[in-house]
Each structure stands twice: as C-alpha cells, then as structure tokens.
Amino acid sequence: MSTDLVVRLNDWFLAHSRPLPWREPGTTPWGIFLSEVMSQQTPVARVAPLWQEWMDRWPTPADLAAAPAGDAVRHWGRLGYPRRALRLHAAAVAMVERHDGDVPSTSDELLALPGVGEYTAAAVAAFAFGERIPVIDTNIRRVEARAVTGVQFPRPSLSAAERALAAQLLPHEDHVLWNASSMEFGAVVCTAKAPACGECPVLDLCAWQQAGAPAYDGPARRGQAWAGTDRMVRGKLLAVLRERDGAVPHDDLRQVWDDEVQRERCLDSLVADGLVDLVGDDSFALPGHA
C-alpha cells in the first residue's frame, strides 16, 4: 500500500501542484529557507508577494545580516507572528559568521541556527539540498493519519509512532518529491476542514475512508481567536511603528488601544521580545531605527 500511496501522490503533485515562486528552477537555498520560515502558520497566497519583496531586497543571507533587525520587522508586513522576522535576521547573521554567508546544507547544521526548529531544518535540507529526511508538518501528519492510520486527525503532539511512520513511508528514490507531494496534498485536497475526497487519487487506499470516516475522538481542537487578543493589539502597535521613521512617542501609541492595561502589557511584551526598542524615557522604535 505504501508504495502505491507514494507513487500516486507523487504523480498527482507533478500534474497539479501550485506554481509557487520558490518552486521555480534556480531558486537558491536562501530563497527556500525564507519560504519555509515565512510559510509557517501563514497561507502561501499571503507569503508569495512578501517572499518576492524580501528576495529582491535581500537576495543573500549577507544582505539581510547587514541590515538592522528592525528592517526585517518593518518589511514583515501582515504575515503575522513577527518574531519570525527577528529569527530570520538572527539566522542570516549566523550564516555569515559560521558558514561564510551560505545556508548550511545539512539538517544538523540548520538546526543549530538560531530560531530554526526541527521542521524548518528538515524542510530546507530536503528541498534545497536533497537530503533524505522525513519532513513532518501539519499537512503531512494529517495525510498520513488518514491514509495510513485511519483517523481523521493526528493527536496534537507529534508522537514517536508518527515519526516512525514518516520514516517508513519515505522512499529511497524521489524522497524530495514525496515530501513535497504529501505536504501539498494535505494543503489543497486532504484539508482539515473540508477534505475534497471526491478528488482524491488515493481514495481507495485511504484507511480512514475504509473505516467509514470516523470522527476525531482525541483532545479538543481549538481554533485561534483574534479579535481583542494580545496578539491583535501587538499587531496594531507594530503597524504604527512600521509606518513611522524613527522613534514614536508613547502618547501616539496610547491612541492605538483604549484598554490601558492590555495595551501597556502588549507594548512591554514587544520590548521583551526584541521587536521594539525603548528610546529615552517615553518613546519606542523598531530595532536600529531610533
């Protein structure tokens, strides 16, 4: 079954994959690194134009490393989770200092970069350098849970059994293609909320369908709230700082949100995270832009 699953999904990918800019021939390892960090928890449709802007502005790790960290935050746009911008800057600095300005080519070296986790290290090693390593993201976990394990959703935390299954499914040939195809399939067909089972090329192999498509029976799956959250307020504060040159008086930031306790808590957290600098006694700026 596993061989058929791999072959069919690989064939599906070659015929139906989305034309994302970082999949174009000639994309550098740095371009792939950027795409992987930017795409975490963010739809690729929002990522693509920002990715191109960053590649035009900072085509190499050395170009980003030479800029102030605040520039990365300023040009992060509306991708969300702006600490990723700081992590990208820190990783670029480390590439310059440790790897002569190149993206390191192995998952172990990538994992040693600041802010790089297991998924990103595996994805860049596989897609940029062809390393034979399982890439395990939420889409791949869901595809393998349904097709092989027979459950609607994987459990919230990655398990040893899932790691073993991913390693077992990884083919000796076309392993990079399999990582890409299973991820893409989960993103556009075998989705979380509305899987397009009628379009599935492996429907007859799917253990979840064969079991009658039982509903998920694990821990509650919680959606991500937005309105009124600290994350929303932090985004509003950062938006003001991105639009200004130099330091912004505290009084201007007080106009962003009426709840003083929440607003000041969020501003303090931005400073603590290194996304914002306190300038003097009562002004704030993006790092390096005071």
N, C-alpha and C positions, 0 to 999 in steps of 0.2 A: 504494500500500500504506500509506504513512504516514498519509494521510487516514482510511482505514478503521480503522487501528490507534487513532488518536486518538479517533474518534467512538465506536468500540465500547467502549474503556476508560472514556471519559467516561460513557457510558450505564450501564456496569457500576457505576461509582462512585456514580452518583445512586441506583441501586437497592440497593446492597449495602454501602456504606461504614459503618464502625463509628461509633456515636454518641458520639464523644469530646467532653468538655465544652468544649474550646476551639474546637470547630466550631459551637457554638451561636450563633445570631444575636445580635449585640450584644457579642460578645467584643471587648475592647479590644485595640489594638496591643500594650500591655504584657502582656496575657494570652497573646497569640500569641508574643511574644518569650520569655516564661517557658516556654511549652510546647516551643518549639524547642530551647532550651538543655537543659531537663530530659530531653528525649527522646533526646538523643544517646547512643548505646550503652546505652540502657535501654529495656526493653519498656514500651509505653504503659500497660499494665494496672497497673504499679507507679507510673507517673508520675501518673495521674489523681487519686488522693486527695491526694498531696502538692501537686500543682498547685492544687487547690481550697483546701488549707490556706494556701498562700502567697498566693493571691488574696484570701482572707478577711483574712489578717494584714497584707499589704502590697498593697493594691489599685492603687497607683500607684508609679512609679519613686521619687517623692519619699518615700513611706512607707518603702521599703526603704533608701534612701540615708540616712535619718535614724536608722536602727538601727545598732548596732555590727556590724561584719563578722562577728564571732563568732556573732551571732544567725542569720545565714544558714547558717553551718556547722552550728549546733545543730539547726536545723529542716530540714536536708537529708535527715534520716532515713537510709534504706538505699538511696538511689538510686545510690550508688557514684560514683567519681571526684569527690570533694568539692571539688576545686579549682574545679569549675563553680559552686559556691555563691559562692566569693570573686569569680569573674569576673562573676557576676550582680550582686553588690553593687557592684563597681567600675563596671560598665556603668550601673547606676542612678545612681551619683554623677555620672558623666559626663553623663548625660541631664539631670540637674538643673543642672549647671554650664554645659553648652553648648547645651541645647535647651529651656530653660525647663520642665524636668520632663516633656517629652514624648518618646516614642520617635521618633527621626528617621525620615523617610518614604522615603528613597532608599537603595539598596544601597550606594552610595559612602559616605554618611554613617554608615550602620550599620557598615560595615566599619572605620570609623575609631574605633569604640568599643573600649575595652579588652576583650580576650578574645573578640572576635567575629571568626569566620573567614568564609571565602567562602560556605560552605553556609548558615550562620545568617543572614548578611546578605541573601542571595538569598531565602531562605525567608520571612523577615519582610517584606521589601519586596514579595514576591509575595502572600503570604496576608493580610497586614494592610493593604497599600496598593494592591494590584493592579498593581504594576509588571510589565511584560512582560520577564521574565528567566528563563532556564532554572534550575530548582532541581535540583541533582545530588547525591543521596545514594546510599548503597549499594544501596537498593532500586531506585531509578530506573536506576542503572547496570546492575543485573542484568537488569531487564526489557528495557532497550534492547539489551543484549548478546545476549540470547536471541532476542528477537522480530525484531531487525533485522540484527545482525551474525552471528548463527548460532553463537554459542559459549555454553557452559554458564555461565561466569563471566567477568566482566571481569578484566583484569590488576590486580595490587594497587594500582598508582598510576594516578590519573586522567590520561588521555592527551589530547593535542591532538585526536586523532580522535574521542574520546568527546565532548569539548566541542563539536566541530563537529556531530556527530550530534544532540546535545541541542538545539542552536540550530536545526538544520534541522527537527526534529520539532515544535518549539514553534509552536503555531498562532497566527495573528494574532487570532483570536477564541477565547474560552474558554481562554486560556493559563493562567489561575489554576487552572481546573478540571483541565486536563491535568497540571499539576504535582502536584496533589493526587491525581488518579486513578492516575497511573503509580506514585507513591510508595505509595499504599495497596495497589495490586495486587501490588507486589513484597513488601509486608509480610504479606499474608494469603493470596495464591494462588501467585504465582510466587516462592516462598520459596527460600532457599538449600539447605536440607537435604531437603525433601520437597515439591517443587512439585506442586500439585494440577492437573495437566494435564487431567484429566478434567472439571474445572470451568472450564476456560479459555475465555473468549469470543472469543479471537483465535487459537485453536489452529491453524486453517487458514492463518493468516498468519505463524506463527512460523517464522522461518528456522532456528532450532535444531532444531525438530521435523522440518522438511523435510529437514534434513541427516542425520536419523537419530539425533538427540540425542547427538552425540559427547561423550565425557567430557572434562573440563577437562584441557588439556595445558600449562598455564602453571606458574609457580613454585608450590611447595608452599603450601597454605593452612593456616596454623597456628591451632589453637584457642587460647583464652585459659585458661591454668592459673589456679587459685585457691588450693587448699589449700597452706598452708605458704609462700605467696609474701609478699614485702614488702607487696604491696597488701592482703593479708588482715590482716597484723599491723598495718599503719597503720589499717585499719578498726576493729580491736579497741581500739587505743589511743584513737582518736577517740570510740568508743562510750562509754568511761569518762568522757572529758571532757565529752561531751554530757549525761551523766546527772547531773553534779555542778554545783553553783553555786559559782563562784569557783575559786580555784587548787587543783590536785590535787598532793599531794606525790609526788615521784619514786618513793618506796618503794611507793606504791599502784600506779603504772604498772608497776613491776617484776614485779608479780604477774600481769600480763596474758599474758606470753610467756616461756618458760623460756630460750630461746636469747638470751643477753645481747647478743652481738654484733649479731644481726639486730634485736633489739628496740631497741637504742640507735641503730642506723643508721636505723631507721624513725622513731624519735622525732626524731632530728636532721633528717631529711628533711621531717617535718611542720613543724618550726620554719622550715626554709629556704624552704618553700613558702608560708609566711604563714598556715597553717591553725592553728597553735598558737603561743602566746607563752611564752617562758621568763620565769618570775616569780621574782625574787630569785635565789638560788643553786641551788635544788633543787626548784622546783615549776613546774607548767605549767598553762595555761588557754587556753580559746578566746579569740581576739582580742576585746579590750574587756570581758573577764569576769574579770579578775584580782581 
